[in-house]
Amino acid sequence: MRIINMNAKKLAIVCSLGLAVALLAGGSANAGTGGSASTIQQAISANSVDSIKAELERTEFLVCAACVDLVTPLVDHPDVRVRTVAAWWLARRGIAKTIQVQMLTRLSQPDSTAALNAADVLGEFHYVSSIPALGAALSNPLFSGAARAEMAKALGTIGRPAGTQYLTTALADSDPQVRSASLLALRTIPGFRDGSVAAPLVSDGDAGVRSDAVVTVGMFKYTGGASALVAALSDSSQTVRKKAAWALGEIGAPASVASGPLQNAAANDPSPLVRSLAKAALTKLTQ
């Protein structure tokens, strides 16, 4: 009887393992499939960002004309996460080119909200042909700073060299949102590593821009920005000082330029983070 019970237990364990493997395999095989117009409608009606994202990801490969009608209005959802996932979903449909044209048209009309939403969609579509219109809109004073910052973000998302000319020009924009967004976007363009465009903004009037400029100089390892970074060690913003110390180490700043200021920061800065980063940077200086 004991032998029979033991064999039965072993069989149960094997069956359970087999079922688990089968379920896991099935889950993997069904990734990006399933769902329906009704489940998409339910997620939209609930107005839950997470539910909408999950449902659109689940229906990535679903062929459903009614679903397109449901998802298209989401490009104007107030939450950028929904706009982005809606654009991602629509980019996989035959209607994508038509929607691109609609979004490009918005960039020639003086509605900042509509243009901002369009930028999110165009960025997610990744069409190189959208770059000139986004670049022109980036410098259009009729649009709000928030909208133009989104144009810069879209150019960075597309991530092609053709966008750099527009982004570098926007570094002189009067709105700090646009300057910061342009710096962030430039860091995402493959192959672009010209830190000289960011160095002047290390002394920008806006602390957020100064912080982004310092990071850009450090990431691009622009040694010509060493003096600007040294000056930033005395910035009123702790965030800027912290990043300046890090960046001086990243670029391998000359010891003759940075050693003294870093030693001072390591010993006297009121922020322990700045002091710690300054000490670390001192070990990376070049002669």
C-alpha positions as CSV (number, residue, x, y, z in Angstrom):
1,M,0.0,0.0,0.0
2,R,2.9,2.4,0.9
3,I,4.5,1.7,-2.5
4,I,1.3,2.4,-4.3
5,N,0.8,5.7,-2.4
6,M,4.4,6.7,-3.1
7,N,4.0,6.0,-6.9
8,A,0.8,7.9,-6.9
9,K,2.5,10.9,-5.3
10,K,5.3,10.8,-7.8
11,L,2.8,10.6,-10.6
12,A,1.0,13.6,-9.2
13,I,4.2,15.6,-8.9
14,V,5.2,14.7,-12.5
15,C,1.7,15.7,-13.8
16,S,1.9,19.0,-11.9
17,L,5.3,19.8,-13.3
18,G,4.1,19.0,-16.8
19,L,1.1,21.2,-16.4
20,A,3.2,24.1,-15.2
21,V,5.6,23.7,-18.1
22,A,2.6,23.6,-20.5
23,L,1.1,26.7,-19.0
24,L,4.4,28.6,-19.1
25,A,4.9,27.6,-22.7
26,G,1.4,28.6,-23.6
27,G,1.8,32.0,-21.9
28,S,5.0,32.6,-23.8
29,A,3.4,31.6,-27.1
30,N,0.4,33.9,-26.5
31,A,2.4,37.0,-25.7
32,G,1.2,39.9,-27.8
33,T,-1.9,38.0,-28.9
34,G,-5.5,37.6,-27.7
35,G,-7.9,40.2,-26.6
36,S,-10.8,41.8,-28.5
37,A,-12.5,45.0,-29.2
38,S,-14.7,44.5,-26.1
39,T,-11.7,44.0,-23.8
40,I,-10.0,47.2,-25.2
41,Q,-13.3,49.1,-24.7
42,Q,-13.5,47.9,-21.1
43,A,-9.9,49.1,-20.4
44,I,-10.6,52.5,-22.0
45,S,-13.9,52.8,-20.1
46,A,-12.1,52.1,-16.8
47,N,-9.7,54.8,-17.8
48,S,-6.9,52.9,-16.1
49,V,-3.5,53.7,-17.6
50,D,-2.1,50.3,-16.6
51,S,-5.2,48.4,-18.0
52,I,-5.0,50.3,-21.3
53,K,-1.3,49.6,-21.6
54,A,-1.7,45.9,-20.8
55,E,-4.6,45.4,-23.2
56,L,-2.9,47.2,-26.1
57,E,0.2,45.2,-25.5
58,R,-1.8,42.0,-25.4
59,T,-3.5,42.9,-28.7
60,E,-0.3,43.8,-30.5
61,F,-1.0,41.4,-33.4
62,L,-4.8,41.4,-33.3
63,V,-6.5,42.1,-36.6
64,C,-9.5,44.2,-35.7
65,A,-10.9,47.2,-37.6
66,A,-13.2,48.1,-34.7
67,C,-10.2,48.2,-32.4
68,V,-8.5,50.8,-34.6
69,D,-11.5,53.0,-34.1
70,L,-11.3,52.6,-30.4
71,V,-7.5,53.2,-30.1
72,T,-7.1,56.1,-32.5
73,P,-8.7,58.7,-30.1
74,L,-6.2,57.7,-27.5
75,V,-3.6,59.8,-29.2
76,D,-5.2,62.7,-27.4
77,H,-5.5,61.1,-24.0
78,P,-4.3,63.4,-21.2
79,D,-1.7,60.9,-20.0
80,V,1.4,60.7,-22.1
81,R,1.8,57.0,-21.2
82,V,-1.5,56.2,-22.9
83,R,-0.7,58.4,-25.9
84,T,2.6,56.6,-26.3
85,V,1.3,53.1,-26.1
86,A,-1.6,54.0,-28.5
87,A,1.0,55.3,-31.0
88,W,3.0,52.1,-30.6
89,W,-0.1,50.0,-31.3
90,L,-1.2,52.1,-34.3
91,A,2.3,52.1,-35.8
92,R,1.7,48.3,-36.3
93,R,-1.4,48.9,-38.4
94,G,-2.0,49.8,-42.0
95,I,-3.5,53.1,-41.0
96,A,-0.1,54.3,-39.6
97,K,0.7,56.5,-42.6
98,T,-2.7,58.1,-42.6
99,I,-2.3,59.0,-38.9
100,Q,1.2,60.3,-39.5
101,V,-0.2,62.8,-42.1
102,Q,-2.9,63.8,-39.6
103,M,-0.3,64.4,-36.9
104,L,2.0,66.4,-39.3
105,T,-0.9,68.6,-40.2
106,R,-1.3,69.5,-36.5
107,L,2.2,70.8,-36.5
108,S,1.2,73.5,-38.9
109,Q,-1.8,74.7,-36.8
110,P,-1.6,77.0,-33.8
111,D,-2.9,74.5,-31.2
112,S,-0.2,73.7,-28.7
113,T,-2.1,70.8,-27.0
114,A,-2.9,69.1,-30.4
115,A,0.7,69.7,-31.5
116,L,2.2,68.3,-28.3
117,N,0.1,65.1,-28.6
118,A,1.1,64.8,-32.2
119,A,4.8,65.0,-31.3
120,D,4.3,62.0,-29.0
121,V,2.8,60.0,-31.7
122,L,5.3,61.0,-34.4
123,G,8.2,60.2,-32.1
124,E,6.8,56.7,-31.4
125,F,6.2,56.1,-35.1
126,H,10.0,56.6,-35.7
127,Y,9.5,57.9,-39.3
128,V,12.5,59.8,-40.6
129,S,10.1,61.7,-42.8
130,S,8.6,63.4,-39.8
131,I,11.9,65.1,-38.8
132,P,11.7,68.3,-40.9
133,A,8.2,69.1,-39.6
134,L,9.1,68.4,-36.0
135,G,12.2,70.5,-36.4
136,A,10.3,73.4,-37.8
137,A,7.7,73.2,-35.0
138,L,10.4,73.1,-32.4
139,S,11.3,76.7,-33.3
140,N,7.8,77.9,-33.8
141,P,7.0,80.6,-31.2
142,L,3.3,80.0,-31.6
143,F,3.6,76.8,-29.6
144,S,4.0,76.7,-25.9
145,G,7.3,75.7,-24.3
146,A,5.8,72.4,-23.2
147,A,4.7,71.6,-26.7
148,R,8.1,72.5,-28.2
149,A,9.9,70.5,-25.5
150,E,7.8,67.5,-26.7
151,M,9.0,68.2,-30.3
152,A,12.6,67.9,-29.1
153,K,11.8,64.7,-27.2
154,A,10.2,63.3,-30.4
155,L,13.3,64.0,-32.4
156,G,15.4,62.2,-29.8
157,T,13.0,59.3,-29.8
158,I,13.3,59.0,-33.6
159,G,17.0,59.1,-32.9
160,R,18.4,60.0,-36.4
161,P,21.3,62.4,-37.2
162,A,19.0,64.5,-39.3
163,G,17.4,65.8,-36.1
164,T,20.6,67.2,-34.5
165,Q,20.6,70.4,-36.5
166,Y,17.2,71.3,-35.1
167,L,18.1,70.3,-31.5
168,T,21.4,72.2,-31.4
169,T,19.6,75.3,-32.6
170,A,17.0,74.9,-29.9
171,L,19.7,75.0,-27.2
172,A,19.5,78.8,-27.6
173,D,15.7,78.8,-27.1
174,S,14.3,81.3,-24.6
175,D,12.3,78.6,-22.8
176,P,14.3,76.4,-20.3
177,Q,12.0,73.5,-21.0
178,V,13.0,73.5,-24.6
179,R,16.7,73.8,-23.8
180,S,16.6,70.9,-21.3
181,A,14.6,68.7,-23.6
182,S,17.0,69.4,-26.5
183,L,20.0,68.4,-24.4
184,L,18.3,65.2,-23.4
185,A,17.3,64.4,-27.0
186,L,20.9,65.0,-28.2
187,R,22.1,62.4,-25.8
188,T,19.9,59.8,-27.5
189,I,21.1,60.4,-31.1
190,P,23.4,57.6,-32.0
191,G,26.9,58.8,-33.0
192,F,26.4,62.4,-31.8
193,R,29.0,63.3,-29.2
194,D,29.7,66.9,-29.6
195,G,30.0,68.2,-26.1
196,S,30.9,71.7,-27.2
197,V,27.2,72.5,-27.9
198,A,26.4,71.8,-24.2
199,A,29.3,73.5,-22.5
200,P,28.0,77.0,-22.7
201,L,24.8,75.9,-20.9
202,V,26.7,74.8,-17.9
203,S,26.3,78.5,-16.8
204,D,22.7,78.8,-17.9
205,G,20.3,80.9,-15.8
206,D,18.1,77.8,-15.1
207,A,19.4,75.2,-12.7
208,G,17.6,72.4,-14.5
209,V,19.3,73.3,-17.8
210,R,22.7,73.7,-16.0
211,S,22.3,70.2,-14.6
212,D,21.4,68.7,-18.0
213,A,24.3,70.5,-19.6
214,V,26.8,69.2,-17.0
215,V,25.6,65.6,-17.6
216,T,25.8,66.0,-21.3
217,V,29.4,67.3,-21.1
218,G,30.3,64.4,-18.9
219,M,28.6,61.8,-21.0
220,F,30.2,63.1,-24.2
221,K,33.6,63.2,-22.4
222,Y,34.2,66.7,-23.7
223,T,37.5,67.8,-22.1
224,G,37.0,71.3,-23.5
225,G,34.3,71.7,-20.9
226,A,36.6,71.2,-17.9
227,S,36.8,74.9,-16.9
228,A,33.0,75.3,-17.1
229,L,32.6,72.2,-14.9
230,V,35.1,73.5,-12.4
231,A,33.0,76.7,-12.2
232,A,29.9,74.5,-11.6
233,L,31.5,73.1,-8.5
234,S,30.5,76.4,-6.8
235,D,27.0,76.4,-8.2
236,S,24.1,77.3,-5.8
237,S,22.4,74.0,-6.7
238,Q,23.6,70.9,-4.9
239,T,22.4,68.8,-7.9
240,V,24.6,70.8,-10.3
241,R,27.6,70.6,-8.0
242,K,27.2,66.9,-7.6
243,K,27.0,66.3,-11.3
244,A,29.9,68.6,-12.0
245,A,32.1,66.6,-9.7
246,W,31.0,63.4,-11.4
247,A,31.5,64.9,-14.9
248,L,35.0,66.1,-14.1
249,G,36.0,62.5,-13.4
250,E,34.2,61.2,-16.5
251,I,36.0,63.5,-18.9
252,G,39.4,62.9,-17.2
253,A,39.9,66.6,-16.7
254,P,43.5,67.9,-16.5
255,A,44.8,67.9,-12.9
256,S,46.2,71.3,-13.5
257,V,42.7,72.6,-14.0
258,A,40.5,70.5,-11.7
259,S,42.7,69.1,-8.9
260,G,42.5,72.1,-6.6
261,P,38.8,72.8,-7.0
262,L,38.0,69.1,-6.5
263,Q,40.1,68.9,-3.4
264,N,38.3,71.9,-2.0
265,A,34.9,70.4,-2.8
266,A,35.9,67.1,-1.3
267,A,36.9,68.8,1.9
268,N,34.4,71.6,2.2
269,D,31.2,71.1,0.3
270,P,28.2,71.0,2.6
271,S,26.8,68.0,0.7
272,P,28.3,64.6,1.6
273,L,27.3,63.4,-1.9
274,V,29.3,66.2,-3.5
275,R,32.3,65.5,-1.3
276,S,32.2,61.8,-2.1
277,L,31.9,62.4,-5.9
278,A,34.7,64.9,-5.8
279,K,37.0,62.4,-4.0
280,A,36.2,59.8,-6.7
281,A,36.8,62.3,-9.5
282,L,40.3,63.2,-8.1
283,T,41.3,59.6,-8.9
284,K,40.4,60.0,-12.6
285,L,42.2,63.2,-13.5
286,T,44.8,63.3,-16.2
287,Q,48.2,64.9,-16.0
